[in-house]
Each structure stands twice: as C-alpha cells, then as structure tokens.
Amino acid sequence: MSDDKLLSLLRSDLGSVRLAAASLEKSLSKCSTMAPSPRQSIEEEETFDALTSRFARTSDILTQKVLKTIVLLLREDAPTFIDRMNFCAKLGVIASADDMIAVRDLRNMIAHEYTTEDLMELYSDTVRLSPALLSAVSSAIGFVEQRFR
C-alpha cells in the first residue's frame, strides 16, 4: 500500500479513535462513581457493560489500526503486538508498552464470558486501565499530528 493511502487510512482511523475515546470517557465518568457489585442494579450493570465494550473498541482501533499503520508508515519491522508496542514506546508514540500490553490483555478478557465474580474484577480493571488507554490515544494523536502533517 502506498504512503498516501496509508496516510489517508491513518487520518480516517484517527477520527474513529477520537470518537471511540470520547465515548469511553463518558462511560468512565459514570463508572468512576460506582463500585462494581454482584448486587448492582440492571442499570449499573448496563453502564459497566457499556464501559467494557467501549474500552475494547477503543483499544482495537488504537492498537490494531492507528499504531499498526504508524509502524507501517515508518517502515519498521515489528511483526508482533509486543514488538509494535515496544517500538511505539521507544518513539514516544505511547508512554508505556507495558500499559498497552495490559490494555490488550484486558481487551481479550472482555471478549470472553465470565462468572459474576469475574465480571466484578473485569469492571474494576477496566475502570483502572481506562486512563492509560485514553492517555495512549491522546499521545498517538499528538504524535501523528506532529509527525505526519
């Protein structure tokens, strides 16, 4: 794929990740004032479910689209997820490869079904890791805007 096409794709994906991050921020704001509980109301459960869904979507767009395209544009050989995260951290695209690996692990957990007890931990972990994901989105956007004007 040509650099022009990759840049066009990257700009489109930046729009998508901005929207996804804005939705994640709204859900995080609601969930930050609640504590996950096996006895939570249906509305509270739906609020946490929305958070986890938005977290997974934002994570996917950032890691599988935005960061992957940046690596391609820079012609770096980073075939694995961990390689890409380490490269992006080294360049300052993201602050921490370890945070993004934790985000990806949580995203994978969200994709599977769990018992009620596991869901409470999943909700807590999503609240805890959402700020790192949002920070990575902001950092990646800043990097792209500065590097690929």
C-alpha positions in Angstrom: 0.0 0.0 0.0 1.4 3.5 -0.9 2.3 6.0 1.7 -0.6 8.3 0.5 -3.1 5.5 1.0 -1.6 4.7 4.4 -1.8 8.3 5.5 -5.4 8.6 4.3 -6.2 5.4 6.3 -4.4 6.7 9.3 -6.4 10.0 9.3 -9.6 8.1 9.0 -8.6 5.8 11.9 -7.7 8.9 14.0 -11.3 10.1 13.5 -12.6 6.8 14.6 -10.3 6.6 17.7 -11.3 10.1 18.7 -15.0 9.2 18.7 -14.3 5.9 20.5 -12.2 7.6 23.2 -14.9 10.3 23.7 -17.5 7.5 24.3 -15.1 5.7 26.6 -14.5 8.9 28.6 -18.3 9.3 29.1 -18.6 5.8 30.3 -15.6 6.1 32.6 -17.0 9.2 34.1 -20.2 7.4 35.0 -18.5 4.3 36.3 -15.9 6.1 38.3 -18.5 7.0 40.9 -19.8 3.4 41.2 -18.3 0.3 42.7 -18.9 -3.0 40.9 -21.0 -5.3 42.9 -22.7 -8.7 42.3 -25.9 -6.9 43.7 -25.8 -3.9 41.3 -28.9 -2.8 39.5 -29.6 -3.7 35.9 -28.8 0.0 35.0 -25.5 -0.2 36.8 -24.6 -3.4 35.1 -25.5 -1.9 31.7 -23.3 1.1 32.5 -20.3 -1.2 33.2 -21.1 -3.3 30.2 -21.0 -0.1 28.0 -17.7 0.8 29.6 -16.1 -2.6 28.8 -17.5 -2.5 25.3 -16.2 1.0 24.6 -12.8 0.1 26.2 -12.4 -2.9 23.8 -13.5 -0.8 20.8 -11.1 2.0 21.6 -8.3 -0.5 22.3 -8.8 -2.3 19.0 -8.9 0.9 16.9 -5.8 2.3 18.6 -3.6 -0.9 18.6 -4.8 -2.7 15.5 -5.3 0.3 13.3 -3.6 3.5 14.4 -0.4 2.1 15.9 -0.1 -0.6 13.3 -0.4 2.0 10.5 2.2 4.2 12.1 4.6 1.3 12.2 4.0 0.6 8.5 4.5 4.2 7.6 7.8 4.3 9.4 8.8 1.1 7.7 9.6 -0.7 10.9 9.8 -4.4 11.1 7.6 -5.1 14.1 5.6 -8.3 13.4 4.2 -9.0 16.8 1.9 -6.9 19.0 4.7 -6.7 21.7 7.2 -5.6 19.1 4.9 -2.8 17.9 4.2 -1.6 21.4 7.9 -1.6 22.3 8.7 0.3 19.1 5.9 2.8 19.7 7.0 3.4 23.3 10.6 3.9 22.1 9.5 6.6 19.7 7.2 8.2 22.2 4.0 7.4 20.4 2.8 5.9 23.6 4.1 6.3 27.1 4.4 2.6 28.1 4.5 -0.7 26.2 3.6 -2.5 29.4 0.4 -0.4 29.8 -0.7 -1.2 26.3 0.1 -4.9 26.8 -2.1 -4.8 29.9 -4.8 -3.0 28.0 -4.6 -5.7 25.2 -4.8 -8.5 27.8 -7.9 -6.9 29.4 -9.5 -6.4 26.0 -9.0 -10.1 25.3 -10.6 -10.9 28.7 -13.6 -8.7 27.8 -14.2 -10.8 24.7 -14.8 -13.9 26.8 -17.7 -14.8 29.1 -17.0 -14.9 32.9 -18.9 -15.6 36.1 -20.4 -12.8 38.1 -17.3 -12.7 40.4 -15.0 -12.4 37.4 -17.2 -9.6 35.9 -16.7 -7.6 39.1 -12.9 -7.8 38.7 -13.2 -7.2 34.9 -15.2 -4.0 35.6 -12.7 -2.8 38.2 -9.8 -3.5 35.9 -11.5 -1.6 33.1 -12.0 1.4 35.3 -8.4 1.2 36.4 -6.8 0.8 32.9 -9.1 3.2 31.0 -7.0 6.3 31.9 -3.9 4.6 30.5 -5.7 3.8 27.3 -7.1 7.3 27.0 -3.6 8.7 27.6 -2.2 6.5 24.8 -4.9 7.7 22.4 -4.1 11.3 23.1 -0.4 10.6 22.8 -0.8 8.8 19.5 -2.9 11.6 18.1 -0.3 14.2 19.1 2.4 12.1 17.5 0.6 11.7 14.2 -0.4 15.4 14.1 3.2 16.4 14.6 5.0 13.8 12.5 2.6 13.3 9.6 1.2 16.8 9.0 
